[in-house]
């Protein structure tokens, strides 16, 4: 078995509660979403999504690096990853 490591993150309590509720509705946990994020970041060698505000507008230091052509392909990436992960052979 691979060696396990613990990673702690500090965040606003309200944000934590909201994100945990969101991932429960999606049938997973926030911790699993963080693991998926980490693995996908390694695969992509960068952020596995384009950070954006609620209107879909890119923001932050990475906005100049965002490729608008990839945004439709990234839409629903989490859901697709969950389906692939839990698909029975």
C-alpha positions as CSV (number, residue, x, y, z in Angstrom):
1,X,0.0,0.0,0.0
2,X,1.2,3.5,-0.8
3,X,2.3,5.7,2.1
4,X,-0.4,8.1,3.2
5,X,0.1,11.8,4.0
6,X,-2.1,14.3,5.7
7,X,-2.6,17.8,4.3
8,X,-4.4,20.5,6.4
9,X,-6.0,23.6,4.9
10,X,-7.4,26.6,6.8
11,X,-10.5,28.2,5.4
12,X,-13.5,30.2,6.5
13,X,-15.9,28.0,8.4
14,X,-18.9,29.0,6.3
15,X,-17.0,28.2,3.0
16,X,-16.1,24.8,4.5
17,X,-19.7,24.0,5.4
18,X,-21.0,25.0,2.0
19,X,-18.4,23.1,0.1
20,X,-18.9,20.0,2.2
21,X,-22.7,20.2,1.6
22,X,-22.1,20.6,-2.1
23,X,-19.9,17.5,-2.4
24,X,-22.3,15.5,-0.3
25,X,-25.1,16.4,-2.8
26,X,-22.7,15.2,-5.6
27,X,-22.2,11.9,-3.8
28,X,-18.7,12.3,-2.7
29,X,-16.6,14.3,-0.1
30,X,-14.7,17.5,-0.2
31,X,-11.6,15.4,0.8
32,X,-12.1,13.2,-2.3
33,X,-12.5,16.3,-4.4
34,X,-9.2,17.6,-3.1
35,X,-7.5,14.3,-4.0
36,X,-9.0,14.4,-7.5
37,X,-7.8,18.0,-7.8
38,X,-4.3,17.0,-6.9
39,X,-4.1,14.1,-9.3
40,X,-5.6,16.1,-12.1
41,X,-3.2,19.0,-11.4
42,X,-0.3,16.6,-11.9
43,X,-1.8,15.2,-15.1
44,X,-2.4,18.7,-16.5
45,X,0.9,20.1,-15.0
46,X,-1.1,23.1,-13.8
47,X,-4.6,24.0,-12.6
48,X,-7.1,21.5,-13.9
49,X,-9.6,24.3,-14.6
50,X,-9.8,28.0,-15.4
51,X,-10.6,30.0,-12.3
52,X,-13.6,32.2,-12.9
53,X,-16.2,34.3,-11.1
54,X,-19.9,33.4,-11.1
55,X,-20.4,34.9,-14.5
56,X,-17.7,32.7,-16.0
57,X,-15.2,35.5,-16.4
58,X,-11.6,34.4,-15.7
59,X,-9.8,36.2,-13.0
60,X,-6.6,36.3,-11.0
61,X,-3.0,35.8,-12.0
62,X,-3.9,32.9,-14.2
63,X,-6.5,34.6,-16.3
64,X,-3.9,35.6,-18.9
65,X,-3.0,31.9,-19.3
66,X,-6.5,30.7,-19.7
67,X,-7.4,29.1,-23.1
68,X,-11.0,30.0,-23.9
69,X,-11.1,27.1,-26.4
70,X,-10.7,24.6,-23.5
71,X,-13.5,25.9,-21.3
72,X,-16.2,23.8,-23.0
73,X,-14.1,20.7,-22.7
74,X,-13.5,21.4,-19.0
75,X,-17.2,21.9,-18.3
76,X,-18.5,19.0,-16.1
77,X,-15.0,17.6,-15.6
78,X,-15.7,16.7,-12.0
79,X,-18.9,14.8,-12.8
80,X,-17.1,12.9,-15.6
81,X,-14.3,12.0,-13.2
82,X,-16.8,10.7,-10.7
83,X,-18.6,8.6,-13.3
84,X,-15.3,7.2,-14.5
85,X,-14.1,6.5,-10.9
86,X,-17.3,4.7,-9.9
87,X,-18.1,2.9,-13.1
88,X,-18.3,-0.8,-12.7
89,X,-16.3,-3.0,-15.2
